[in-house]
Amino acid sequence: MTVLVLDKRHSVEEMRSWLRDVPGEIVVACGPRVHVDEHATTGHPLRFEPRPDYADSNWLTERCRELNITRIVALAESDIIRAACVRELLGLPGQPLASAIAYRDKYVMKSIASAAGVSVAPMTLVQNADDIHEFGRQHGYPLVVKPRDSGGSVGVFTVHNPHDDIPLDNQYTYLAETWIPHPHYHVDGLMQAGNVVHGGVFRNVRPRLESRQRALPCASVLLDQRKHAVAARLYDCAAATIRALPHTPDVTAFHAEFFCPPDGAPLLCEIACRPSSLLTTDVFRRAFGYDIFAKTLHGLATGDDTKPLPDTPAGIYAYAYFPTRDGVLVSYPSWDELPNVLRYDTPGKIGTRYVNPRSVIEHVASAVFTADPDHPEQTLHEIEQWWQNGVTWA
């Protein structure tokens, strides 16, 4: 067995550890952000191929033929469809192209889910400002307009009235949807063959788009499904969505976003077949004892099922990304001003000028906290207040 891993961002040390128990030869095609240390001795003896042309797909099919690749592993959303194309062309096992497209193309995704009974907001494909405002006349304002295949809220904007500017970008095909004023959640975990293997439900402090547009913290807290009925409804809706979409046979991660009223049915925002953010992974590791990236990598490389995983979290945790904004970063808040902080990273540089975030996870700091299982929203507001009171911009 020879496995090709498409790796655009992870460290070599992580890859060696995650693939330790996978048999056969493993070739890692590295993106330009990956630092390769060929002298590392722990974990799997991987073979690395740094590629300046990583983002160009022309090399991929021929390289798979040359190496007699038996499986292709893709963790990044931008790699999933091209990996599925090569699998289909070469007759390799793994996620088929129809599944990869359904988990990437928001219009296809929500059309299939809606036909299966999953609630979605009214939506349509649009090509220009006239299309957008015609949809607004039919369904009311405000609207959300988003690229049908982007992630992280990149390229997404709102239209509040018929006189708003429409900042369309020719590189995207757009989808218009009605604005949903309900609380925002995400469900993350592992799936296989149309079934949820394991998952956790998170409440967001606000919709991700609002975090990006207003340069406010992007924060989420894990919910205890035994204490919060909304969490059980969201878990069931994620499972229904995964059953509805074309299946992928191997164990892999999913990340699903929903809007949900306190006592009503969730509405699907979108779902992806890849791990979520690194901080979501950190929370899963603490709460459930496993690494989503590692489980996904192993599942895609071997096709094997996963071992039984705990239904009950070992603790309740929250995380937050603290965004860039238009200004010079003068100072950070001190981590010891907020109790129960477990991790606090400050990659932003004091004295550096930043701009408002283009993606929800463009940040100058991030943190993981323990959370109150009975009052999770209170934890989110405490995190946000601590940041807003302590950070200084000029």
C-alpha positions in Angstrom: 0.0 0.0 0.0 1.3 3.5 -0.9 -0.6 6.5 0.4 -0.3 10.0 -0.9 -1.1 12.7 1.7 -1.8 16.3 0.5 -0.6 18.5 3.3 -0.7 22.2 2.9 -0.2 23.4 6.5 0.6 20.8 9.2 3.9 20.3 10.8 6.1 17.3 10.0 6.1 16.2 13.7 2.3 16.1 13.7 2.1 14.0 10.5 4.7 11.5 11.7 2.8 11.0 15.0 -0.6 10.8 13.4 0.5 8.2 10.9 2.6 6.1 13.2 0.4 3.0 13.0 -0.5 3.1 9.3 1.2 0.3 7.3 3.0 0.8 4.0 4.8 3.7 2.4 3.4 7.2 2.9 4.4 10.1 0.6 3.5 13.6 1.8 3.2 16.2 -0.9 3.9 19.4 1.1 2.5 22.9 0.5 4.8 25.9 0.8 3.7 26.5 4.5 5.1 23.2 5.7 8.6 23.0 7.2 10.2 19.7 6.4 12.7 18.3 8.9 14.1 15.2 7.2 16.2 14.3 10.3 13.2 13.7 12.6 13.3 10.1 13.9 10.0 9.6 15.8 6.8 8.4 14.3 6.2 7.1 10.8 9.3 7.2 8.4 7.4 9.4 5.9 8.7 10.5 2.5 8.3 14.2 1.9 8.0 16.0 -1.4 7.9 19.8 -1.0 6.1 21.3 -4.0 6.3 24.9 -5.0 3.5 24.1 -7.5 1.3 22.5 -4.7 -1.8 24.5 -5.6 -1.6 23.5 -9.3 -3.4 20.3 -9.9 -1.6 19.3 -13.1 1.1 17.3 -11.4 -1.2 15.3 -9.1 -2.6 12.6 -11.5 0.7 11.8 -13.1 2.5 11.6 -9.7 -0.1 9.2 -8.4 0.5 7.0 -11.5 4.3 7.2 -11.1 4.1 6.2 -7.4 1.4 3.6 -7.9 -0.7 5.3 -5.2 -3.4 3.2 -3.6 -5.0 5.9 -1.4 -5.1 9.7 -1.5 -5.6 11.7 1.8 -6.8 15.3 1.7 -7.6 17.3 4.9 -7.8 20.8 3.6 -11.1 21.9 1.9 -9.2 23.2 -1.1 -7.7 19.7 -1.7 -10.9 17.6 -1.2 -12.4 17.9 -4.7 -9.2 17.5 -6.6 -8.3 14.4 -4.6 -11.8 13.0 -5.4 -11.3 13.7 -9.1 -8.0 11.7 -9.2 -9.6 8.8 -7.3 -12.4 8.7 -9.8 -10.0 8.9 -12.8 -7.6 6.2 -11.4 -10.3 4.0 -9.8 -9.0 4.5 -6.2 -11.0 3.9 -3.0 -12.2 6.7 -0.9 -14.6 9.7 -1.1 -16.3 9.8 -4.6 -16.5 13.1 -6.5 -20.3 13.4 -6.0 -19.7 13.4 -2.2 -16.8 15.8 -2.4 -18.9 18.3 -4.4 -21.9 18.0 -2.1 -19.8 18.9 0.9 -18.2 21.8 -0.9 -20.9 23.4 -3.1 -23.4 25.1 -0.8 -26.1 25.2 -3.4 -25.8 21.5 -4.2 -25.4 20.7 -0.5 -28.5 22.5 0.7 -30.7 21.5 -2.3 -30.0 17.8 -1.5 -30.5 18.3 2.3 -33.7 20.3 1.7 -35.1 17.5 -0.5 -34.5 15.1 2.4 -36.4 17.2 4.9 -33.6 19.2 6.5 -34.7 22.9 6.9 -32.7 25.5 5.0 -33.2 29.2 4.4 -34.7 30.3 1.0 -31.9 30.6 -1.5 -31.0 31.1 -5.1 -28.0 31.3 -7.4 -27.3 34.9 -8.5 -25.1 36.4 -11.2 -25.4 40.2 -10.7 -26.9 42.9 -8.5 -30.3 42.7 -10.3 -30.6 39.0 -9.4 -29.8 39.8 -5.8 -32.3 42.6 -5.5 -35.0 40.6 -7.2 -34.5 37.9 -4.6 -34.7 40.6 -1.9 -38.0 41.9 -3.4 -39.4 38.3 -3.3 -38.1 37.3 0.2 -37.3 40.5 2.0 -34.2 42.1 3.4 -31.6 41.7 4.8 -29.9 39.0 2.6 -26.7 37.1 2.9 -24.7 36.7 -0.3 -21.9 34.1 -0.3 -19.6 32.3 -2.7 -21.1 28.8 -3.3 -17.7 27.1 -2.6 -15.7 29.3 -0.1 -15.1 28.8 3.6 -14.3 30.9 6.7 -16.8 33.6 5.6 -14.4 34.7 2.9 -16.2 36.7 0.3 -19.5 36.8 2.2 -21.5 40.0 2.6 -24.9 41.2 3.6 -27.4 43.3 1.7 -29.7 45.4 4.0 -31.8 47.2 1.4 -32.3 47.8 -2.3 -29.8 50.7 -2.3 -26.8 48.8 -0.8 -23.7 48.4 -2.9 -23.2 44.9 -4.3 -19.4 44.0 -4.0 -19.4 41.0 -6.3 -16.0 39.4 -7.2 -15.7 37.8 -10.6 -13.7 34.9 -9.2 -16.8 33.5 -7.4 -20.2 32.2 -8.3 -22.7 33.5 -5.7 -25.6 32.2 -3.7 -28.1 34.6 -2.1 -30.0 33.5 1.1 -32.5 35.2 3.5 -31.0 36.4 6.8 -31.7 34.0 9.7 -31.9 35.9 13.1 -31.5 32.8 15.3 -28.5 31.7 17.5 -25.6 30.1 15.6 -24.2 26.7 16.4 -21.7 24.2 15.0 -21.6 20.4 15.2 -18.2 18.7 14.7 -17.1 15.1 14.8 -16.5 12.0 12.8 -18.7 10.3 10.2 -18.5 7.2 8.0 -20.7 5.8 5.2 -23.6 8.3 5.9 -23.6 7.9 9.7 -22.3 10.0 12.6 -19.6 8.1 14.4 -19.1 10.7 17.1 -19.8 14.4 17.6 -20.0 17.4 19.8 -22.3 20.5 19.6 -21.0 24.0 20.1 -22.8 27.3 20.7 -21.3 30.4 19.0 -21.2 33.8 20.7 -22.6 35.2 17.4 -22.8 34.2 13.8 -19.3 33.8 12.2 -20.1 36.4 9.5 -20.9 39.0 12.2 -17.6 38.2 14.0 -15.7 38.9 10.7 -17.7 41.9 9.7 -17.5 43.7 13.1 -14.0 42.4 14.0 -15.4 40.8 17.1 -14.2 37.6 18.9 -15.2 34.3 17.2 -15.9 32.3 20.3 -17.7 28.9 20.9 -18.5 26.7 23.8 -19.1 23.0 23.9 -22.6 22.0 25.1 -23.4 19.1 27.4 -26.2 17.3 25.5 -27.5 15.9 28.8 -28.2 19.5 30.0 -29.3 21.3 26.8 -32.1 20.0 24.7 -31.1 22.2 21.8 -27.8 20.2 21.5 -29.7 17.0 21.0 -31.8 18.6 18.2 -28.7 19.9 16.5 -26.9 16.6 16.8 -29.9 14.8 15.2 -30.1 17.4 12.4 -26.4 17.0 11.6 -26.9 13.2 11.4 -29.9 13.7 9.1 -27.8 16.0 6.8 -25.0 13.5 6.6 -27.5 10.7 5.8 -28.9 12.8 3.0 -25.7 13.8 1.3 -23.7 11.4 -1.0 -21.7 9.2 1.4 -18.0 8.9 1.8 -16.9 5.3 2.9 -14.0 6.1 5.1 -13.9 7.6 8.6 -13.5 11.4 8.2 -14.3 14.6 10.0 -17.3 16.8 9.5 -18.1 20.4 10.4 -21.7 21.5 10.2 -23.1 25.0 11.0 -26.8 25.6 11.9 -29.1 28.4 13.0 -31.6 27.3 15.7 -34.4 29.0 17.6 -34.7 28.0 21.3 -37.7 25.7 20.7 -37.7 25.1 16.9 -36.0 23.0 14.2 -32.4 23.8 13.2 -31.7 25.3 9.8 -28.6 24.1 8.0 -26.1 26.9 7.2 -23.5 24.6 5.7 -21.5 21.4 6.2 -18.0 20.4 5.3 -16.2 17.0 5.2 -13.0 18.1 6.9 -11.8 19.0 10.4 -12.7 22.4 11.8 -10.4 24.9 13.4 -7.3 24.0 15.4 -9.0 25.3 18.6 -12.1 23.0 18.0 -9.6 20.2 17.8 -8.0 21.3 21.0 -11.4 21.2 22.8 -12.2 17.8 21.4 -8.9 16.5 22.6 -9.6 17.7 26.1 -13.3 16.8 26.2 -13.3 13.4 24.4 -9.7 12.3 24.4 -9.0 12.2 20.7 -7.6 14.4 17.9 -10.0 15.0 15.0 -7.1 15.6 12.5 -5.4 12.4 13.6 -8.6 10.3 13.4 -9.4 11.7 10.0 -5.9 11.2 8.6 -5.8 7.6 9.8 -9.3 6.9 8.5 -8.6 8.2 5.1 -5.3 6.4 4.9 -6.6 3.0 5.9 -10.4 3.0 5.5 -10.6 1.4 8.9 -13.4 2.0 11.3 -12.6 4.0 14.5 -12.5 2.6 18.1 -15.5 3.3 20.4 -15.5 6.9 21.5 -17.0 8.5 24.7 -20.5 9.9 24.6 -20.0 12.0 27.7 -17.3 14.8 27.7 -14.7 14.8 30.4 -15.3 18.5 30.8 -16.9 21.5 29.1 -14.6 23.9 27.3 -14.8 27.1 25.3 -12.4 28.6 22.7 -12.0 32.0 21.1 -10.2 33.6 18.2 -9.5 37.3 18.8 -9.5 39.0 15.5 -7.3 41.5 13.7 -8.8 44.9 13.2 -8.0 48.2 11.4 -5.3 49.7 13.6 -2.0 49.2 15.5 -1.9 46.6 18.2 -0.7 48.3 21.4 -1.2 45.7 24.1 -2.9 42.4 25.0 -5.1 41.7 28.1 -3.3 39.6 30.7 -4.4 35.9 30.7 -4.4 35.8 34.6 -7.2 38.4 34.6 -9.6 35.6 33.6 -9.9 32.4 35.6 -9.8 28.9 34.0 -7.8 29.8 30.9 -6.0 26.6 29.7 -4.2 28.0 26.6 -3.5 31.5 25.5 -1.5 32.2 22.3 -0.6 35.6 21.0 0.8 35.4 17.5 0.1 39.1 16.8 3.0 41.5 17.2 2.8 44.6 19.4 3.3 47.7 17.3 2.1 46.1 14.1 -0.7 47.6 12.0 -3.4 45.2 11.0 -6.6 45.4 9.0 -10.1 44.0 9.6 -10.2 40.2 9.1 -11.0 38.7 5.7 -11.7 35.3 7.4 -13.2 34.5 10.7 -10.0 33.0 12.0 -7.6 35.8 11.1 -6.5 36.6 14.6 -3.9 38.2 16.9 -4.6 36.0 19.8 -6.6 32.8 20.7 -7.5 31.0 23.9 -9.1 27.8 25.3 -11.0 28.0 28.6 -13.0 25.7 30.9 -16.6 26.6 30.8 -19.7 26.5 33.0 -21.7 23.5 31.8 -25.0 25.0 33.2 -24.5 28.5 31.8 -22.3 28.2 28.6 -23.4 31.5 27.1 -22.2 33.3 30.2 -18.7 31.8 29.6 -18.7 33.2 26.1 -19.7 36.7 27.2 -17.0 36.6 30.0 -14.4 35.7 27.4 -15.5 38.5 25.1 -15.7 41.1 27.9 -12.2 40.2 29.1 -10.8 40.7 25.6 -12.6 43.9 24.8 -11.7 45.5 28.2 -8.0 44.5 28.0 -6.9 44.8 24.4 -5.6 48.2 23.2 -5.5 49.4 19.6 -4.3 52.8 18.2 
